[in-house]
Amino acid sequence: MKKKLNKKQLSSDYQWILMQSLSQYSGQWIAVSEKKIVARNKSLKEVIKTVSNISSKSIPLYLRVPEGSITT
């Protein structure tokens, strides 16, 4: 199944992630889809690989959580 870029979903996921505590993911890449963290790893390549095995209609939001303390 080919995944589509859904700008509305990406924006919703981005707004959701801003409200989350991400300290447990410090220094890792995460993939967010439909307001859920669906993959995490220190390697972006591994996160992408994990996500490719998940059935989802839309492309997830990928971001790296900075190391150190995170405040919202």
Backbone bond lengths (Angstrom), bond angles and torsions (degrees), N, CA, C in turn:
res aa  C-N    CA-C-N  psi(-1)  N-CA   C-N-CA  omega(-1)  CA-C   N-CA-C  phi
1 M - - - 1.442 - - 1.529 109.04 -
2 K 1.321 115.65 128.23 1.454 120.19 178.71 1.527 109.73 -81.83
3 K 1.316 115.21 132.13 1.462 120.17 -178.94 1.523 109.48 -87.70
4 K 1.331 115.74 144.58 1.462 121.79 -179.19 1.520 111.04 -108.56
5 L 1.314 115.67 150.89 1.461 121.47 174.84 1.524 107.89 -81.78
6 N 1.310 116.36 115.40 1.450 122.53 -179.50 1.525 107.54 -113.66
7 K 1.332 115.98 97.50 1.465 120.86 -175.39 1.530 112.84 -60.91
8 K 1.320 115.95 -36.05 1.466 119.49 179.79 1.538 110.19 -64.92
9 Q 1.353 116.40 -42.99 1.462 120.72 179.07 1.527 110.86 -66.27
10 L 1.342 117.10 -41.45 1.470 120.45 178.29 1.524 110.73 -60.57
11 S 1.328 116.30 -42.89 1.463 120.39 179.16 1.525 110.89 -64.06
12 S 1.313 116.41 -41.80 1.463 121.52 178.23 1.529 110.47 -63.49
13 D 1.331 116.65 -44.16 1.465 120.99 178.47 1.525 111.06 -63.84
14 Y 1.330 116.72 -39.21 1.462 120.77 179.65 1.531 110.33 -64.44
15 Q 1.317 116.36 -45.47 1.468 120.15 178.49 1.534 110.54 -61.29
16 W 1.334 116.23 -39.84 1.465 121.21 179.08 1.520 110.83 -63.80
17 I 1.336 116.97 -45.85 1.468 121.11 -175.60 1.530 111.04 -64.91
18 L 1.326 116.97 -30.28 1.463 120.18 178.40 1.527 112.01 -63.71
19 M 1.308 117.07 -23.56 1.460 121.64 -177.48 1.530 113.01 -95.37
20 Q 1.328 117.68 0.71 1.460 121.79 -176.17 1.530 111.78 -97.08
21 S 1.302 116.46 152.17 1.461 121.79 170.63 1.529 106.64 -85.31
22 L 1.310 116.91 119.77 1.458 121.34 -175.16 1.524 113.19 -110.59
23 S 1.329 117.61 12.15 1.466 120.44 -175.53 1.525 112.66 -58.97
24 Q 1.319 117.98 -30.91 1.465 119.99 179.76 1.529 112.55 -70.82
25 Y 1.342 117.28 -12.52 1.459 122.13 179.48 1.530 112.25 -106.77
26 S 1.315 116.91 14.48 1.454 122.64 -177.32 1.534 111.75 -50.68
27 G 1.329 116.23 125.89 1.462 121.96 178.42 1.519 114.52 79.52
28 Q 1.325 117.07 7.89 1.462 120.44 -178.33 1.528 111.15 -114.75
29 W 1.322 114.45 158.56 1.457 121.97 169.52 1.513 107.45 -87.66
30 I 1.333 116.54 141.28 1.453 120.49 175.15 1.527 108.98 -128.56
31 A 1.318 114.79 154.42 1.458 121.85 173.48 1.522 106.64 -119.36
32 V 1.327 115.70 129.80 1.462 121.63 -178.24 1.524 108.62 -117.23
33 S 1.317 115.48 129.80 1.459 121.06 178.09 1.520 108.74 -142.81
34 E 1.318 115.15 127.10 1.465 121.73 178.87 1.527 112.22 52.55
35 K 1.317 114.66 47.03 1.467 123.44 176.94 1.520 113.26 61.05
36 K 1.323 115.83 35.01 1.469 122.16 175.06 1.515 108.64 -139.21
37 I 1.325 116.11 143.69 1.460 120.66 171.72 1.521 105.81 -83.90
38 V 1.336 115.40 112.36 1.465 120.46 -173.05 1.524 113.06 -99.38
39 A 1.330 117.32 -12.97 1.468 120.78 177.68 1.517 109.18 -160.31
40 R 1.349 114.57 152.32 1.469 120.14 176.22 1.516 108.61 -154.64
41 N 1.333 115.39 145.75 1.454 120.97 178.81 1.524 108.02 -175.66
42 K 1.311 116.97 157.39 1.471 119.62 175.79 1.525 111.27 -69.38
43 S 1.340 116.22 -19.79 1.461 121.65 -179.07 1.527 110.64 -104.54
44 L 1.332 116.88 123.47 1.454 120.79 176.43 1.528 110.13 -61.24
45 K 1.312 116.37 -38.12 1.466 121.20 179.40 1.536 110.91 -57.90
46 E 1.326 117.10 -41.75 1.464 121.27 179.29 1.530 111.73 -69.38
47 V 1.323 117.02 -36.38 1.464 120.74 177.79 1.533 109.57 -64.35
48 I 1.320 116.24 -45.28 1.463 120.79 178.84 1.524 110.28 -62.21
49 K 1.322 116.57 -40.87 1.458 121.38 178.44 1.529 111.03 -61.87
50 T 1.323 117.02 -44.65 1.464 121.65 178.28 1.523 110.89 -61.73
51 V 1.326 115.91 -45.80 1.463 120.86 -178.29 1.530 111.26 -63.91
52 S 1.313 116.92 -34.04 1.465 119.54 -179.44 1.525 112.08 -64.43
53 N 1.334 117.43 -20.48 1.458 122.04 178.67 1.532 113.62 -92.68
54 I 1.335 116.23 -0.65 1.463 121.25 -179.46 1.529 108.53 -99.54
55 S 1.307 116.09 131.71 1.465 118.33 178.18 1.528 109.16 -80.03
56 S 1.300 114.62 116.54 1.450 122.53 179.37 1.526 107.62 -152.10
57 K 1.320 115.88 147.49 1.454 119.63 -178.21 1.523 113.13 -83.74
58 S 1.333 116.69 -22.99 1.461 119.38 -175.04 1.525 112.52 -117.22
59 I 1.304 114.58 157.57 1.460 121.89 177.30 1.532 107.92 -74.82
60 P 1.338 117.56 131.05 1.468 119.43 -179.04 1.532 112.51 -76.86
61 L 1.293 114.51 167.76 1.461 123.23 174.03 1.525 107.39 -90.43
62 Y 1.333 117.08 124.64 1.465 121.93 178.53 1.515 108.82 -106.40
63 L 1.319 116.45 134.48 1.463 119.51 172.85 1.509 111.45 -154.19
64 R 1.317 114.38 154.15 1.462 121.15 179.26 1.517 108.12 -100.93
65 V 1.309 115.82 128.37 1.458 121.58 179.09 1.529 106.71 -85.39
66 P 1.323 117.64 123.24 1.474 120.38 -178.53 1.529 111.11 -61.46
67 E 1.320 115.14 150.45 1.462 119.71 175.77 1.518 109.30 -76.20
68 G 1.320 115.61 151.60 1.463 120.18 179.04 1.511 111.42 100.29
69 S 1.314 116.22 -167.60 1.458 120.26 -175.84 1.519 110.42 -74.38
70 I 1.315 113.88 141.47 1.453 120.62 -179.87 1.514 107.37 -125.03
71 T 1.316 115.45 129.16 1.465 120.18 177.29 1.495 108.83 -123.24
72 T 1.312 116.25 150.71 1.461 120.70 177.27 1.497 109.99 -119.99
